[in-house]
Amino acid sequence: MLLAGDSPGCRVLSTALAALAVAAEVLVVADARTGVDDDLPVRTLRTMELYRPLIRVTSLAGLRAEAGP
């Protein structure tokens, strides 16, 4: 499951955690978001990293690199 969204502190986190209930692997694109610039999204992304390997946090560049040429 690929996730990106405007509110990593709420929508993306709750969706990612729900996906864990069905053992889905989740890839969160950290820099594909909008919204306010505070440290809540940063803290939430760090929290999601604790669930590795089921939840992986990456960037747009990392996603492109995984996809290949």
ZIKAWO-V407554 format. One record per run of one state. SS is the DSSP state (hx for helix, st for strand, lp for the rest). FROM is the first residue (numbers start at 1). TO is the last residue. If there is no record, write none. Layout:
BEGIN
<<SS FROM TO> <SS FROM TO>>
END
This chain:
BEGIN
<<lp 1 1> <st 2 3> <lp 4 7> <hx 8 21> <lp 22 25> <st 26 29> <lp 30 39> <hx 40 49> <lp 50 54> <st 55 58> <lp 59 59> <hx 60 67> <lp 68 69>>
END
